[in-house]
Amino acid sequence: MLLALLRLTRPANLITAIADVMAGMAIAGYFLILDADPAPVVWLCLSTVGLYGGGVVFNDVFDAELDAVERPERPIPSGQVSLGAATSLAVILLAIGIAAAWMVNPTAGWLAVAIAVASLVYDKFGKHNAILGPLNMGLCRGLNLALGISILPDQVFVWGALGLIPIIYIAAITMISRGEVHGGNTVTLRMAGLLYGLVIGCIGAIAQRKDQFGTAFPFLLLFGYFIFPPLWRAVREPAGPNIGMAVKAGVLSLIVMNAAWVAAFASFPLAMLVVCLLPLSRLLAKVFAVT
């Protein structure tokens, strides 16, 4: 029962959410503050785990009937977890996520509320719309980056617009994921590849503006290495398994993208610290579903 509940939270994905807020903290400049208080870092990491975990559990709650047909092996349709128990877990996780953010400051608290609302809207309504669905899912990640920036509330207004970049990236992944069960469309896959390139270009341009392009370049190169080959295989053969691998690579590679943000705004060693989350996430991905 406990293992099945854990499966609902997508543990590998939770690590990528932590990388999001760490990138946001780097963008805000928190890691450059001498003797910075570590407590807000811990609270925001706990917050994003609760928010992301609650959001993906509610996704399975709302999809229980569909999963009974398309993915009967999942915890709810297989009977390993009751619908009531899954709903309770989702509510508790979202509550933890919001409460932990309020422990940091009101800006973080309201951003956590916004993330919870955006995730519920996606789970219940957004995913069923071909255009709004990817944007809605991307919004959740963009707000998650802003949640990290909110560790210094005044910096949200300075750098909050950078949340548009993960919105574009996650929108691309969501576009790809629509073909995971029944196969995909090569035009959609190629469009996602163009969006991937746009994201890398934007981060590189910002790193150049910060005079940190040389520091960020290795991470951008690694990022491209992880996301483009699986996508190209899916373009060549847009079958469900290939698309599933492309989606999985895109989600886990969020860690490397976030490392590039840290390299652009902080330092190479801190960026390497974020990259160290990748082996843990990939290990968890071998045990638990990512998509």
Secondary structure, DSSP 8 states (H G I E B T S, - for coil): -HHHHHHHT-HHHHHHHHHHHHHHHHHHTGGGSTT--SHHHHHHHHHHHHHHHHHHHHHHHHTHHHHHHH-TTSTTTTTSS-HHHHHHHHHHHHHHHHHHHHTT-HHHHHHHHHHHHHHHHHHHTGGGSTTHHHHHHHHHHHHHHHHHHTTSGGGHHHHGGGGHHHHHHHHHHHHHHTTTTT---HHHHHHHHHHHHHHHHHHHHHHHHTT-HHHHHHHHHHHHHHHHHHHHHHHHS--HHHHHHHHHHHHHTHHHHHHHHHHHHS-HHHHHHHHTHHHHHHHHHHHS---
